[in-house]
């Protein structure tokens, strides 16, 4: 009997606590109690990559047209501006048997006065090569991955690719560099 009474007393107190605590709301609580339940402020840096829905929208934000790949061969899957200065376009080839991915970046030189590298690729050996009239730095970043970076009198550029043959990367790079020589230099 004593055990039953103790169990009922414990259950009764638990029920009383449950029902009375559910009746208390934050509006009834003192300010410091409500403040204690607020979410803490985020600590750290905000994400510098802002996604855009179109390349013209990026052009308006940057003040220049980002370097692009031809839509007939590639699908632009993501469009970012990094730190309000650098266009970062992500592409996938339309080849469904062996799809390759590319990242094309472009920025004004004035945004990076002490650097010529916006590729985001670190820890690789870069080899200088001339493509057309432009000095381009190339790196092999994996078994079927490559990177390139180059600049002219106004802009910095980079191209990275994964799951691509070296010859295909070089062909696309020739197209990109030729475009920057024609459309992105002072005349």
C-alpha positions as CSV (number, residue, x, y, z in Angstrom):
1,X,0.0,0.0,0.0
2,X,2.8,2.4,0.9
3,X,4.5,1.7,-2.5
4,X,1.3,2.3,-4.3
5,X,0.7,5.6,-2.5
6,X,4.3,6.7,-3.2
7,X,3.8,5.8,-6.9
8,X,0.6,7.7,-7.1
9,X,2.2,10.7,-5.3
10,X,5.1,10.7,-7.8
11,X,2.7,10.4,-10.8
12,X,0.5,13.1,-9.4
13,X,3.4,15.5,-9.0
14,X,4.6,14.7,-12.5
15,X,1.1,15.3,-13.9
16,X,0.8,18.6,-12.0
17,X,4.2,19.7,-13.3
18,X,3.3,18.8,-16.8
19,X,0.0,20.6,-16.9
20,X,1.2,23.7,-15.1
21,X,4.4,24.0,-17.1
22,X,2.4,23.8,-20.4
23,X,0.2,26.7,-19.3
24,X,3.2,29.0,-19.0
25,X,4.2,30.7,-22.2
26,X,7.1,33.0,-23.1
27,X,4.7,35.9,-23.0
28,X,4.1,35.2,-19.3
29,X,7.8,34.7,-18.6
30,X,10.1,37.5,-17.5
31,X,12.2,39.1,-20.3
32,X,15.4,37.4,-19.3
33,X,13.7,34.0,-19.6
34,X,12.4,34.7,-23.1
35,X,15.8,36.0,-24.1
36,X,17.5,32.9,-22.8
37,X,15.4,30.9,-25.4
38,X,16.3,33.1,-28.4
39,X,18.6,31.7,-31.1
40,X,22.2,32.9,-30.7
41,X,23.5,35.2,-33.4
42,X,25.5,33.4,-36.1
43,X,29.2,33.6,-35.6
44,X,31.6,33.6,-38.5
45,X,31.8,35.0,-42.0
46,X,28.8,35.2,-44.3
47,X,29.0,33.0,-47.4
48,X,30.8,35.2,-50.1
49,X,29.0,33.2,-52.9
50,X,25.7,34.7,-54.0
51,X,23.7,32.7,-56.5
52,X,22.1,34.5,-59.5
53,X,19.4,33.3,-61.8
54,X,20.8,34.7,-65.1
55,X,24.0,36.0,-66.7
56,X,22.5,39.4,-67.5
57,X,21.6,39.8,-63.8
58,X,25.3,39.0,-63.0
59,X,26.4,41.5,-65.6
60,X,24.3,44.2,-64.0
61,X,25.8,43.4,-60.6
62,X,29.4,43.2,-61.8
63,X,29.5,45.9,-64.4
64,X,30.9,43.5,-67.0
65,X,29.8,40.4,-69.0
66,X,31.3,37.3,-67.4
67,X,33.2,34.9,-69.7
68,X,30.9,32.1,-70.7
69,X,30.9,28.7,-72.5
70,X,28.7,28.2,-75.6
71,X,25.1,27.2,-74.7
72,X,25.0,24.8,-77.7
73,X,27.5,22.5,-76.0
74,X,27.1,23.2,-72.3
75,X,24.3,23.7,-69.7
76,X,25.0,26.4,-67.1
77,X,24.0,24.8,-63.9
78,X,25.0,27.5,-61.4
79,X,25.8,31.2,-61.5
80,X,27.6,32.8,-58.6
81,X,29.2,36.1,-57.8
82,X,32.0,35.6,-55.2
83,X,32.6,38.5,-52.8
84,X,30.9,41.0,-55.1
85,X,33.8,40.8,-57.5
86,X,34.2,37.5,-59.3
87,X,31.8,35.7,-61.7
88,X,31.8,31.9,-61.1
89,X,29.8,30.0,-63.7
90,X,29.4,26.2,-63.4
91,X,28.7,24.1,-66.5
92,X,28.0,20.5,-67.5
93,X,28.6,19.2,-71.0
94,X,25.5,18.1,-72.9
95,X,27.3,14.8,-73.6
96,X,25.3,12.2,-71.6
97,X,27.8,9.4,-72.0
98,X,30.7,11.1,-70.4
99,X,29.5,14.4,-68.8
100,X,32.3,16.9,-67.9
101,X,32.0,19.8,-65.5
102,X,33.6,23.2,-65.9
103,X,34.0,26.2,-63.7
104,X,34.7,29.5,-65.5
105,X,35.7,32.6,-63.5
106,X,36.3,36.2,-64.5
107,X,37.0,39.4,-62.5
108,X,38.3,42.8,-63.1
109,X,42.0,43.2,-62.4
110,X,41.4,46.2,-60.2
111,X,39.5,43.9,-57.8
112,X,42.7,41.9,-57.2
113,X,45.7,44.2,-57.4
114,X,48.1,41.8,-55.7
115,X,47.1,38.5,-57.3
116,X,46.7,37.1,-60.8
117,X,44.9,33.9,-59.6
118,X,41.2,33.6,-59.1
119,X,41.1,29.9,-59.9
120,X,40.7,28.7,-56.3
121,X,43.1,25.9,-57.1
122,X,46.0,25.7,-54.6
123,X,48.8,23.2,-54.1
124,X,49.3,22.4,-57.8
125,X,52.3,23.1,-60.1
126,X,51.4,25.7,-62.7
127,X,53.2,25.5,-66.0
128,X,53.3,28.6,-68.4
129,X,52.1,28.1,-72.0
130,X,51.3,30.5,-74.8
131,X,47.9,30.1,-76.2
132,X,47.4,32.4,-79.2
133,X,48.9,35.7,-77.9
134,X,48.2,35.0,-74.2
135,X,50.4,33.6,-71.5
136,X,48.3,30.9,-69.8
137,X,49.2,28.9,-66.7
138,X,48.1,25.3,-66.7
139,X,47.9,22.7,-64.0
140,X,46.8,19.0,-64.0
141,X,44.7,18.7,-60.9
142,X,43.6,15.0,-61.1
143,X,43.5,12.0,-63.4
144,X,41.1,13.7,-65.8
145,X,41.0,17.2,-64.2
146,X,42.7,20.4,-65.4
147,X,42.9,24.1,-64.5
148,X,44.0,27.2,-66.4
149,X,44.4,30.8,-65.4
150,X,45.3,33.9,-67.4
151,X,44.9,37.7,-67.5
152,X,44.9,40.6,-69.8
153,X,45.2,44.3,-69.3
154,X,41.7,44.5,-67.6
155,X,40.6,41.1,-66.4
156,X,41.5,37.9,-64.7
157,X,40.2,34.5,-65.9
158,X,40.3,30.9,-64.9
159,X,38.8,27.6,-66.2
160,X,38.8,24.3,-64.3
161,X,37.4,21.0,-65.6
162,X,36.7,17.6,-64.3
163,X,36.1,14.3,-66.1
164,X,37.6,15.7,-69.3
165,X,40.3,14.6,-71.8
166,X,43.4,16.8,-72.0
167,X,42.8,17.4,-75.7
168,X,39.2,18.5,-75.1
169,X,40.2,20.8,-72.3
170,X,42.9,22.4,-74.5
171,X,40.4,22.9,-77.3
172,X,37.9,24.6,-75.0
173,X,40.7,26.6,-73.5
174,X,41.7,27.9,-76.9
175,X,38.2,29.0,-77.5
176,X,38.0,30.8,-74.1
177,X,41.4,32.5,-74.5
178,X,40.5,33.6,-78.0
179,X,37.3,35.1,-76.7
180,X,39.1,37.1,-74.0
181,X,41.6,38.4,-76.6
182,X,38.8,39.6,-78.9
183,X,36.2,40.7,-76.4
184,X,37.9,41.5,-73.1
185,X,40.8,43.7,-74.1
186,X,41.1,47.4,-74.7
187,X,41.1,48.3,-78.4
